[in-house]
Amino acid sequence: MKAVITTHVLNLDTGRPAQGLEVTIYRTNGQEWQLLDKAATDADGRISGWLPDYTLEPGNYSIVFQTGSYFQQAQQQTFYPRVVIEFSVADTDEHYHVPLLLNRHGYSTYRGS
């Protein structure tokens, strides 16, 4: 069964998936951010095993990508030591895919399918 929220990270400097990038996901209750899960991207730059048995609730979520340590392992500097993507879930019957296109000096994201 696919997780209700997924991500995929591509390193645009290399044109390859970003393997081994540490990622955490949070949900806010309006006051505090609650850690839901953490994982590292696989060889395809994806996280497929997080949020097992999680029931999606409406609200605001945050995915934090530890880009600084990822680039440090590759012995490269980056301008962005971490990337935080906040997004809103309205329809809990939908799947939410939040990809990250990454390079050492910038990044882009969008709502995927």
C-alpha positions in Angstrom: 0.0 0.0 0.0 1.4 3.4 -1.0 1.9 6.0 1.7 -0.7 8.8 1.8 2.1 11.4 1.4 5.1 10.6 -0.7 8.2 12.4 -2.0 10.9 12.0 -4.7 14.1 14.0 -4.8 16.2 14.5 -8.0 19.6 16.1 -7.9 19.8 18.4 -10.9 23.5 18.8 -10.5 24.1 15.2 -11.4 20.8 14.4 -13.2 20.3 11.5 -10.8 18.1 10.6 -7.9 19.2 12.0 -4.5 20.0 8.8 -2.7 20.5 8.8 1.1 18.9 12.3 1.8 17.4 12.4 5.3 13.8 13.6 5.3 11.3 14.2 8.2 7.6 14.9 8.0 5.5 16.9 10.5 1.9 17.9 11.0 0.8 20.9 13.0 -2.0 21.0 15.4 -2.1 24.8 15.1 0.4 25.4 17.9 3.2 22.9 17.5 4.7 20.7 14.8 4.4 17.0 15.6 6.9 14.6 14.1 5.2 11.9 12.1 8.1 10.0 10.6 11.6 10.2 9.3 13.5 8.3 6.6 16.2 8.5 4.0 15.6 8.4 0.2 16.3 5.1 -1.5 18.4 4.5 -4.7 15.6 6.0 -6.8 15.4 9.2 -4.6 12.1 8.1 -3.1 10.7 7.4 0.3 8.3 4.5 0.0 8.1 3.1 3.6 7.2 6.0 5.8 3.8 6.8 7.5 2.8 3.1 7.8 -0.8 3.0 8.9 -1.1 6.8 9.1 -4.6 8.1 8.7 -4.4 11.3 6.8 -6.1 14.3 8.5 -6.8 17.7 7.1 -4.4 20.4 8.0 -0.9 21.7 7.4 2.1 19.5 6.9 5.8 20.1 6.6 8.5 18.0 4.9 12.1 18.9 5.9 15.0 17.8 3.6 18.5 17.8 5.2 20.2 19.0 2.1 23.3 20.2 3.9 24.4 16.8 5.1 23.4 15.3 1.8 25.8 17.6 -0.1 28.4 17.4 2.6 28.6 13.6 2.1 29.3 14.3 -1.6 32.0 16.8 -0.5 30.1 19.7 -2.0 28.9 23.0 -0.5 25.3 24.1 -0.8 23.6 27.4 -0.3 20.6 25.8 1.3 21.5 23.6 4.4 17.9 22.3 4.5 14.7 22.7 2.5 11.4 23.0 4.2 8.2 22.5 2.2 4.9 23.3 3.9 1.6 22.3 2.3 -2.0 21.9 3.1 -4.1 18.8 3.0 -7.8 19.4 2.4 -9.2 16.2 0.8 -8.1 13.2 2.9 -9.2 10.8 0.1 -6.4 12.1 -2.2 -2.8 11.1 -2.4 -0.2 13.9 -1.9 3.1 13.6 -3.7 5.6 16.4 -2.9 8.7 16.1 -5.2 11.9 18.2 -4.8 14.1 19.1 -7.7 17.4 20.1 -6.1 20.8 21.5 -6.9 23.5 23.1 -4.7 22.3 26.6 -5.4 18.5 26.2 -5.7 15.5 24.0 -5.6 11.9 23.7 -6.9 8.9 21.8 -5.9 5.3 21.2 -7.1 2.4 19.0 -6.3 3.0 15.8 -8.1 0.7 12.9 -8.9 
